[in-house]
Amino acid sequence: QVQPVESGGGLVQAVGSLRLSCAVPGSILRFDVMGWYRQAPGKQRELVAAMTRSGSTNYADSVKGRFTISRDNAENTVYLQMNKLKPDDTAVYYCNAKHYMGDFWGQGTQVTVSS
């Protein structure tokens, strides 16, 4: 069983920044894709950003140019740098690790952006 562990959420004012971290046990490169998802109250969980093992990235249109996903292989950690935050970014952010054996989810970290 793999349990990604997120950290870094909190309360921030609009146009501020936060960096989320997601650590996994063992080598992060054993996962095909590492991703960040978010779920706002009353809404479905949506993909925010993802990075493949090879380093390719993709982003939701709503965060392009503001959020950046990155990875530290030595620390087995993936990050989500969030800049120019908006109130609409308020959600619980989840880390996801995709492996041929299945998807593994973190417990989530709350991000609240005040206007």
C-alpha positions in Angstrom: 0.0 0.0 0.0 1.3 3.4 -1.0 0.2 6.5 0.9 1.2 9.8 -0.6 1.5 12.5 2.0 0.6 16.1 1.1 1.6 19.2 2.9 1.7 23.0 2.3 -2.0 24.0 2.2 -3.4 26.9 4.1 -5.1 30.2 3.8 -3.8 32.8 1.4 -5.0 36.1 0.0 -5.8 36.4 -3.7 -2.8 36.9 -6.0 -0.7 35.2 -3.3 1.3 32.0 -3.6 1.5 28.6 -2.0 3.6 25.5 -2.6 2.2 22.1 -2.1 4.4 19.0 -1.5 3.6 15.4 -1.9 6.0 12.8 -0.6 5.8 9.1 -1.5 7.6 6.1 0.1 10.3 4.6 -2.0 11.3 5.8 -5.5 8.9 8.3 -7.1 10.1 7.1 -10.5 8.2 3.8 -10.1 5.0 5.7 -10.7 3.9 6.3 -14.3 2.3 9.6 -13.5 2.2 11.9 -10.5 -0.7 14.3 -10.4 -2.4 17.0 -8.4 -6.2 17.1 -8.3 -8.6 19.3 -6.5 -12.2 19.2 -5.3 -14.2 22.2 -4.4 -17.4 22.0 -2.3 -20.2 20.7 -4.5 -18.0 20.0 -7.5 -16.3 17.0 -8.9 -12.7 16.2 -8.4 -10.6 17.6 -11.3 -7.1 17.3 -12.6 -5.0 20.3 -11.9 -1.5 19.2 -13.1 0.3 16.0 -13.8 3.8 14.9 -14.6 4.8 11.6 -16.3 7.9 9.6 -15.4 9.7 11.1 -18.3 8.9 14.6 -17.1 6.1 15.6 -19.5 3.6 17.8 -17.9 0.0 18.9 -18.5 -2.2 21.4 -16.8 -5.8 22.3 -16.5 -6.6 25.3 -18.7 -7.7 27.2 -15.6 -4.2 27.1 -14.0 -1.9 27.3 -17.0 0.6 30.1 -16.5 0.0 30.2 -12.8 0.7 26.7 -11.4 3.8 24.7 -12.0 4.3 21.0 -11.2 7.8 19.8 -10.5 9.6 16.8 -9.0 12.6 16.1 -6.8 13.6 12.5 -7.5 16.1 12.4 -4.7 13.4 13.5 -2.2 10.7 11.3 -3.8 8.5 14.4 -3.8 6.3 16.2 -6.3 5.5 19.9 -5.8 2.8 22.2 -7.0 3.8 25.8 -7.1 0.7 28.0 -7.1 1.0 31.6 -8.0 -1.5 34.4 -8.6 -4.1 32.4 -6.6 -7.7 33.2 -7.1 -10.7 32.5 -4.8 -11.8 30.0 -7.4 -8.7 27.9 -6.6 -10.2 27.2 -3.1 -10.4 23.4 -2.8 -9.0 20.4 -1.2 -5.9 19.4 -3.2 -5.1 15.7 -3.5 -1.9 14.1 -4.7 -2.3 11.1 -6.9 0.3 8.4 -7.8 -0.5 6.2 -10.8 1.0 2.8 -10.9 0.2 -0.3 -13.0 -1.2 -1.8 -9.7 -3.6 1.1 -9.4 -4.1 4.7 -8.2 -2.9 5.8 -4.8 -4.4 9.0 -3.2 -3.2 11.2 -0.5 -5.6 12.4 2.2 -5.7 15.9 0.8 -4.7 19.4 1.9 -7.0 22.4 2.1 -6.2 25.5 0.1 -8.4 28.5 0.8 -7.9 31.8 -1.1 -9.6 34.9 0.3 -10.6 37.8 -1.9 
